[in-house]
Each structure stands twice: as C-alpha cells, then as structure tokens.
C-alpha cells in the first residue's frame, strides 16, 4: 500500500527538480540576449549610411547635416 505513495513523492520531487533546473539554466541565455541587443543609431549615423548607400546626394547630405547641427 505504501509503494504507490512512494512513487508519487518520487515523481513530484523529480518534477520539481526538473522545473528548478530549467529555470536556472535558461537565465544566462536571457542575459546574453539582453547584452547583444543592437544599439540605436544616432541621426548622424543614419544620415551617413543613407549617403553611403547612395540614397541621397552629397548636396542633400550636407544640407541635412547642417540642419541637424
């Protein structure tokens, strides 16, 4: 009669241990993801990239740069 009760406790302990293990092993991955988030670009960097891609002319680049400064 005690045997089924023992199995239930064993399964509960194993399940709790598994949940604890999952919670502790997933934490560093979340920290890594936060550390690798891309930083936001300044308006000057965005403007320079647009000029480098050829989306805007040199005249437009200089005009917009002057406006931002």
N, C-alpha and C positions, 0 to 999 in steps of 0.2 A: 504494500500500500504506500510506503514512503518512496518507492522508486520513481513513480511519475512526478511526484512533487520535487524530487531532486533534479530531474531533467528540466522541469520548468524553471527552477532557480538558475541552473546552468545556462539555459538559453537566454534568460534575462541578463545575466552577467556578461555573456558573450556579446549580446546585442548592445548593451551599454558600453562595453569596451570598444566595440566597432564604431559606435557613434562618436565616442570621445576621440578615437584615433583619427577619424575622418575630419573632425573639427580642428584638431591640432595640425594635421598635415596640409590642409587647404589654406591655412592662414598665410604662410610665406608666399604662396602664389599670388594672393591678393595684394600683398605688399609689393611684389615685383611689378605687377601690373600698374600700380599707382606710380611707381618710380619711373616707368617707361612711357608715361603719357607724354604726348608731344606738347612742347611748349607753344604758347601762342606767339604769333609773329607780330612785330610792330608794323604800323602802316608804312614806314620807310622800307622795311624788308619786302613787304608785299609789292610795293611800287617798283622796287628794284627787280624783283622776279618778273613782273609783267614786262618791264623794259627788256630784260634779258631774253624773254621768250619771243619778243618782237610784237607783242600785243599792242604796244603803244610806241609812238615815235619818240625820238630824242627830245624834240620840242615839247611834246606832251609831258614827258618825264620831267624835264626841267621846270616846266610851268607848275606841275602838281607838287614837285618837291619844294619849290619856292613858296607855294601856298601853305604847305604843311609846316614849314619853318617859320 
